[in-house]
Amino acid sequence: MAKIVVTLRKSTIGYSHRQRRIIESLGLKRINHAVEHQPTPSILGMVKKVSHLVEVEELS
C-alpha cells in the first residue's frame, strides 16, 4: 500500500478549534511541515476536513 505525504500549507489562525485539533492529530506542527501516513479511512477523513489547509501527495 502506498503512503501519502501531508504538508501544512496554510496557517490555522482564524479557523475553528476543531480544525486545529485535526492538524495536531495529523502530526503537523508548522507551515511546510510534512508527515507520512498510511491512507487509512480515518486519515483520509481528517485530510478531507482540512483540505483547504494541507497539500497531499502520494508516494509510490
C-alpha positions, 0 to 999 in steps of 0.5 A, a space after each residue: 500500500 502506498 503512503 501519502 505525504 501531508 504538508 501544512 500549507 496554510 496557517 490555522 489562525 482564524 479557523 475553528 478549534 476543531 480544525 486545529 485539533 485535526 492538524 495536531 492529530 495529523 502530526 503537523 506542527 508548522 507551515 511546510 511541515 510534512 508527515 507520512 501516513 498510511 491512507 487509512 479511512 480515518 486519515 483520509 477523513 481528517 485530510 478531507 476536513 482540512 483540505 483547504 489547509 494541507 497539500 497531499 501527495 502520494 508516494 509510490 
